[in-house]
């Protein structure tokens, strides 16, 4: 699934996404996505203090042509559970690969 939830870009947008999904899904409806905890990238340096470490900026380039910078979110399991619970979702971690990547299911409770 290639970190599908990353498209939201930031934690703030992730929370907006969770709120908006409540309007789209019936009670018991679900969302499946994967993500990963990229804390391992900071083993030799400190975590950023001005933003969540899983908020990354990317830019595509092909030969000399560069695209615009865009944000991508990698959210760790603990924070995912905290935020989704805060917004009334049941969170299940369905699969973990042993390399900080996981598959999650969010179930709408409203």
N, C-alpha and C positions, 0 to 999 in steps of 0.2 A: 504494500500500500504506500510505501515511500514517505512516511511521516505526513500523512494526509492532513492532519490538523494544523500543520505548520503554516498553511495558507492564511490563517487568521493574522499572523504576523507578530502580535504582542499579547501580553496577558490581559490588558484592558480590552482588546478586541475579542479575545477568547471569552471573556465574561459577557460581552455584548452578544456574542454568538450563542452562548448558553441561554441567555434570556430570549433571544429571537426564536431559537428552536422550540421553546415552549409553545409559541403561537403556531408552529407548523405541525407539531406532532400530537396525536391523541395520547391520553394517559396510557402508559405501558409501551409507548413508542420508543424506539431505541436508535442510537447512533453508534457506529463502530468506527474506530480510527486507531492508528498507531502513532507512536512517538518514541522518543528516547531521552534519557538523561545524559546530557553532554558535559557534565561536570568533569569528566576525565580529561577534557581539553585544557583544563586549568590546573593540572597537577603541578606544573612548574611555575605557575603564576597565581596571583590572587584573583578571586572572583571580582567581576566589575561591581562598583558601588553605585553607579548611576543608573543601572537598569538590571533586570533579571538576566542571569547568565545564559538563559536559553533563548533570549531574543537576539537573533543573528541578522546581519545585513549581508545580502548577496548581490552580485552583479554578474550577469552573463557576458561572455565575450567570445566572439568568433573572429579569428584573425585580428584585424585592427578595429573591428566594429564592436562597440560596447553598448550594452543595454543600460537602462536606468537601474539604480540601486532599489532593492525591495527588501522588506522585512520578512523573516520566517521564524516561526516559534517551535522550539523543542521544549516540551514541558515534562518535568520529572513526575513520577507517579504520586508522590506525597502531595505535591502542590495541585496536581490534577484532582485528586480526591478531595482536598480541602475546598477548592473553588467550586467543583461540581456539587458537592454537598451543600455548600453555602447557597447555591442557586436551585436547590431542590431536586437534584438528580441522584439516583442510585448509581454508584460506580463499581464496575467489576473489571478486574484485570484478568483477561482471558488467557493470555500467553506472555511469557517472558523468555527471551532467548539466551540469557546469561551474559549478554554484552550490553546491558542497560537499555535494550529495546523491548517494547511491549505492545500488546494489542489490548485496547480498552473498549468496554461497552458502557454507554451511559443510558439509563432507562428513565424516561419521563415519569414523574410521580404525580403530575397534575392532570 
